[in-house]
């Protein structure tokens, strides 16, 4: 079950369950679109992978109790700001490699 983390790991901006600004990597590291574009350059600082839009969990029960009230978003904040200079060095070799090839 996707965790739906509540904030951007870098800037701590709120990313509620219905946010279209939330981006995740395959390990569910969660960042806002702005940080992915301006700080991270589409390179996850934790694993080196790329990002995609985090899906929005349905707010209403359309079928089979698969909705937000039954499976709520996570409440634990993971605020781990990225050092831009350190990340730039890490990401330098990965930026020119498409995320699906990393």
C-alpha positions in Angstrom: 0.0 0.0 0.0 1.4 3.4 -1.0 2.3 5.4 2.1 1.2 8.9 0.9 3.7 10.8 3.0 2.4 14.1 4.3 5.2 16.5 3.3 8.1 17.2 1.0 11.3 15.6 2.4 13.3 18.6 1.4 11.3 21.8 2.0 8.6 20.3 4.3 5.8 21.7 2.2 2.5 20.0 2.9 1.5 17.3 0.4 -2.0 16.2 1.4 -3.4 13.0 0.0 -5.1 14.8 -2.9 -2.1 16.9 -3.8 -1.0 16.8 -7.5 2.3 18.4 -6.5 3.6 15.2 -4.8 6.3 13.3 -6.7 7.7 9.9 -5.6 10.5 7.6 -6.6 10.1 3.8 -6.6 11.0 3.7 -2.9 8.2 6.3 -2.1 10.7 9.0 -1.3 8.4 12.0 -1.5 9.2 15.5 -2.7 7.2 18.4 -4.1 7.3 19.2 -7.9 9.2 22.4 -7.2 12.0 20.7 -5.3 12.2 17.8 -7.9 12.6 20.4 -10.7 14.8 23.1 -9.0 16.9 21.3 -6.4 17.0 17.6 -7.4 17.0 17.7 -11.2 14.8 14.5 -11.2 17.4 12.5 -9.3 16.3 11.1 -6.0 18.9 12.0 -3.4 18.2 8.7 -1.5 18.4 6.1 -4.4 19.4 7.9 -7.6 16.2 7.0 -9.3 13.8 9.4 -11.1 10.4 10.6 -10.0 6.8 10.4 -11.2 3.5 11.9 -10.0 2.2 10.3 -6.8 -1.3 8.9 -7.4 -4.2 10.3 -5.5 -6.1 7.8 -3.4 -9.9 8.1 -3.9 -11.6 10.1 -1.2 -14.8 8.1 -1.6 -15.5 4.4 -1.5 -16.2 3.6 -5.2 -15.5 -0.1 -4.9 -14.3 -2.6 -2.3 -13.4 -0.2 0.5 -10.4 1.0 -1.4 -10.4 4.6 -0.3 -8.7 7.2 1.9 -10.9 6.7 5.0 -10.1 2.9 5.0 -6.5 3.4 4.1 -5.4 6.9 5.4 -2.3 8.8 4.5 0.8 8.5 6.6 1.2 11.0 9.4 5.0 10.6 10.0 6.9 13.6 8.5 10.3 12.7 7.0 12.0 16.1 6.7 15.5 15.5 5.5 16.7 18.6 3.7 19.1 18.0 0.8 22.4 19.8 0.7 22.3 21.2 -2.9 26.1 21.1 -3.4 26.4 17.5 -2.2 23.4 16.5 -4.3 24.8 18.1 -7.4 28.0 16.0 -7.1 25.9 12.8 -6.5 23.5 13.6 -9.4 26.1 14.7 -11.9 26.7 11.2 -13.3 23.0 10.4 -13.3 21.3 13.5 -14.8 22.1 12.5 -18.4 20.8 8.9 -17.9 17.1 8.5 -18.4 15.4 7.4 -15.1 14.2 4.1 -16.6 17.9 3.3 -17.4 19.5 4.1 -14.0 
